Amino acid sequence: MADRDSAPADFQIIVVASVARGVWRECVVTVPQGATVADALAASSQQGLTLWPGAACGVWGRVVGLDWVLRAGDRVEMYRPLTVDPKTARRQRFARQGVRATGLFSRQRPGGKAGY
């Protein structure tokens, strides 16, 4: 029977990066027990995944620092910086579409009351 206190086992991590709007690149890397997000990014760059200096990183959609310790099965994500503030983009869409074509109640039942 193997000793549980022997050398720690390596495990796999998925590293995903958004290279363009709606385009994601993914690679699977093997890291040792106690590896951090920075270690996983370094391993993924050796496999050809393009990294951006200063880019925000997360694990399963939660933004974390580069010193975050990973667990088996984690998914490390690199996020592109926003090119437009979401609030500004929404205001611009609303101005283009007008009041009638936007919002939750833009499609009403024929003969229905406003808001239903």
PAKOL-169468 format. One record per residue (C-alpha): z negated, x, y. Coordinates in pm, whole numbers, padded with zeros to 5 digits, always signed. Layout:
BEGIN
ZXY
...
***
This chain:
BEGIN
+00000+00000+00000
+00094+00133+00345
-00178+00226+00588
-00175-00005+00894
-00305+00272+01122
-00009+00500+01055
+00261+00563+01315
+00340+00250+01518
+00653+00064+01419
+00954+00037+01645
+01082-00307+01741
+01391-00457+01897
+01428-00585+02253
+01722-00771+02404
+01829-00646+02747
+02048-00877+02953
+02212-00806+03288
+02413-01030+03517
+02721-00827+03605
+02893-01102+03805
+02840-01467+03886
+02814-01645+03551
+02888-01328+03352
+02612-01166+03143
+02611-00850+02934
+02363-00815+02650
+02254-00528+02430
+01985-00486+02168
+01772-00174+02191
+01499-00038+01967
+01183+00078+02145
+00850+00212+02021
+00524+00018+02033
+00380+00026+02388
+00720+00061+02556
+00762-00073+02910
+01046-00253+03086
+01153+00083+03234
+01179+00229+02882
+01395-00062+02765
+01624-00029+03068
+01661+00344+03008
+01750+00281+02643
+02003+00013+02740
+02172+00244+02993
+02232+00491+02709
+02421+00210+02531
+02647+00156+02832
+02474-00130+03015
+02509-00083+03392
+02179-00075+03578
+02117-00132+03948
+01852+00068+04127
+01589-00158+04279
+01708-00471+04096
+01448-00732+04006
+01359-00749+03638
+01197-01017+03429
+01088-01100+03077
+01199-01443+02958
+01263-01564+03315
+00934-01439+03461
+00966-01159+03716
+00764-00854+03608
+00728-00492+03715
+00883-00192+03546
+00542-00102+03399
+00517-00431+03202
+00438-00356+02835
+00684-00524+02599
+00622-00704+02272
+00853-00755+01977
+01121-01015+02047
+01100-00996+02428
+01413-01047+02638
+01435-00819+02941
+01656-00957+03219
+01800-00777+03521
+01875-01003+03816
+02145-00950+04077
+02030-00983+04437
+02109-01316+04604
+02411-01300+04834
+02324-01624+05017
+01987-01779+05089
+01963-02096+04871
+01834-02305+05162
+02126-02201+05382
+02376-02272+05102
+02232-02621+05052
+02253-02698+05425
+02616-02581+05432
+02707-02795+05129
+02539-03097+05286
+02729-03044+05612
+03062-03022+05425
+03004-03323+05198
+02836-03553+05446
+02549-03793+05388
+02725-04042+05161
+02845-03796+04894
+02521-03605+04845
+02185-03662+04697
+02032-03845+04407
+02172-04188+04498
+02532-04096+04581
+02662-04314+04293
+02527-04667+04323
+02592-04961+04099
+02841-05204+04250
+02638-05459+04446
+02313-05263+04402
+02053-05211+04670
+02040-04882+04859
+01836-04629+04665
+01882-04796+04325
***
